[in-house]
Amino acid sequence: MLAESASAKVVGKMVQQLTTPAHDYYVGKGKIQELLALKSTKDYNVLILDDELTPKQQENLEKELDVKVIDRVALILDIFARRARTHEGRLQVELAQHKYLLPRLAGQWSHLERLGGGIGTRGPGESQLETDRRLIRHKIHRLEEQTEEISRRRALYRQQRQQSRVPVVALVGYTNAGKSTLLNTLCKGDVVLADNRLFATLDPTTRRLNLPDNNTVLVTDTVGFIRKLPPTIISAFRATLEELSEASLLLHVVDLSSPDAPEQCHAVEKIIGELELLDKKRITVLNKIDRLIPDEPVPGNEGMESVLASLGLTPDESTVIVSAAKGWGLPRLLEMISKAVSATKPAE
């Protein structure tokens, strides 16, 4: 899905089970021979690996296979470069790209000149082929100063929100879990881009929501998570992810229809832990139930114990099953948000 999101046509895939990646090539010598043999039948010109490669591994593979080799980090950064719309989003993507490119600078420019543009080269890769390490470091320093300014600005906004005593509810979840659709359905008004693709939303969006108890909250949609989210991305998007730390409540949106829902759920929990947010009050929103059953389920989680068990969850007051697209289960979700927010409100 990541490769297709970057407009690559996938012509084959290969898996190798190793205790640890091969030091020089990431894959074993036998797999390299298989990959060479596949070139005559599949006629591929890009090899994508589902891990972060060392600069030496990438360089060695390209020499052996004579194709462009990119890793998971470069692939995700390429998709981010396509999705970023605002100045802030583009700034954070550019910072992550430069940090990724810096240790690969020695061989990066030569292989890009030889193999041309495409996946993994959007952004700074196309315009800075001749830039040396000193200039790249200077650029990183400048971008970090700009992101620090964004962080200070966001901190000021958060302070103003705290003074207005309006609670914040933040949406988190695996990419393409339906967070933006849920935001659009809950908060009528300006429509946020909601698309069936990975990382459709990069820039945080905040909307006002009136709850059944007549209280008001701000709902914030953030960048989607993914398993093995590169540290360079978490670092670059720190200013955006800081919004989560100030939230009164997290809504963890899970794509219930995905066969990988348990793994996706655990991946998000892992990142929440890395952001030191495990103590934050959360509601788990199991979304896209309409893809599994034709009719709206009865209120609550009756009859869904087996579905919840597959995710390691049990029916309780912090879990709700919904269809953001069809509006199923949203009245109960709103009641749960009201109850949770009231419990976290400081005393007057």
Buried (B, 14 or more C-beta within 10 A) or exposed (E): EBBEBBEBEEEEEEEEEEEEBBEBBBBEEEBBEEBEEBBEEEEBBBBBBEEBBBBBBBBBBBEBBEBBBBBBBBBBBBBBBBBBEEEBBBBBBBBBBBBBBBEBBEBBBEBBEEBEEBBBBBBBBEEBEEBEEEEBEEBBEEBBEBBEEBBEEBEEEBEEBEEEEBBBBBBBBBBBBBBBBBBBBBBEEEEBBBEEEBBBBBBBBBBEBEBEEEBEBBBBBBBBBBBEBBEBBBBBBBBBBBBBEBBBBBBBBBBBBBEEBBEBBEBBBBBBEEBEBEEBEBBBBBBBBBEBBEEEBEEEBEEBEEBBEEBEBEBEEBBBBBBBBEEBBBEBBBBBBBEBBEEEEEEE
